[in-house]
Amino acid sequence: DFSNALIEINNQKWAGNIEIHVKSSDWYAHKHQEDKNYQNVILHVVYDHDVEVFDQYSNPIPTLELKGLIFPLVIENYHQLMNTPH
């Protein structure tokens, strides 16, 4: 996650926080929509965008889906590293 980020979406500059999850539905699993600490999220970065995400005021949060942007070999290497005993 990133705090105090500055990004540009469609020629509009946004300042706030960026939240990162594997799936966009994790937003709801973690109950971020009910937590005031997450009302300043300007971008939701996920691997799999499986549901639309809204803040506590029902405003949609822009989402960047990484699936399709990451080479499959990188994902395979990640899984291999995570399953290797330490």
ZIPE-V880476 format. One record per residue. N is the residue number from 1. D_LAST is the distance of its C-alpha to the last C-alpha in Angstrom with 2 decimals. Layout:
BEGIN
n->N d_last->D_LAST
n->N d_last->D_LAST
END
This chain:
BEGIN
n->1 d_last->25.53
n->2 d_last->28.26
n->3 d_last->31.14
n->4 d_last->34.55
n->5 d_last->34.11
n->6 d_last->37.15
n->7 d_last->37.38
n->8 d_last->40.30
n->9 d_last->40.97
n->10 d_last->44.23
n->11 d_last->45.72
n->12 d_last->45.06
n->13 d_last->42.95
n->14 d_last->40.75
n->15 d_last->39.16
n->16 d_last->36.64
n->17 d_last->33.06
n->18 d_last->30.74
n->19 d_last->28.55
n->20 d_last->25.57
n->21 d_last->24.52
n->22 d_last->23.19
n->23 d_last->26.55
n->24 d_last->29.78
n->25 d_last->30.36
n->26 d_last->27.53
n->27 d_last->30.24
n->28 d_last->32.18
n->29 d_last->29.30
n->30 d_last->28.59
n->31 d_last->32.39
n->32 d_last->32.65
n->33 d_last->36.17
n->34 d_last->37.28
n->35 d_last->35.63
n->36 d_last->37.83
n->37 d_last->34.84
n->38 d_last->34.34
n->39 d_last->37.98
n->40 d_last->37.46
n->41 d_last->34.96
n->42 d_last->36.48
n->43 d_last->33.88
n->44 d_last->31.33
n->45 d_last->28.69
n->46 d_last->27.08
n->47 d_last->25.52
n->48 d_last->27.85
n->49 d_last->31.24
n->50 d_last->32.17
n->51 d_last->34.74
n->52 d_last->36.93
n->53 d_last->36.03
n->54 d_last->38.70
n->55 d_last->38.85
n->56 d_last->40.65
n->57 d_last->43.97
n->58 d_last->43.39
n->59 d_last->42.99
n->60 d_last->40.71
n->61 d_last->37.68
n->62 d_last->37.19
n->63 d_last->34.06
n->64 d_last->32.24
n->65 d_last->30.47
n->66 d_last->27.83
n->67 d_last->27.81
n->68 d_last->29.83
n->69 d_last->29.09
n->70 d_last->25.52
n->71 d_last->25.28
n->72 d_last->23.74
n->73 d_last->21.58
n->74 d_last->19.87
n->75 d_last->19.15
n->76 d_last->17.91
n->77 d_last->15.50
n->78 d_last->14.27
n->79 d_last->13.81
n->80 d_last->12.05
n->81 d_last->9.47
n->82 d_last->9.21
n->83 d_last->9.02
n->84 d_last->6.35
n->85 d_last->3.81
n->86 d_last->0.00
END
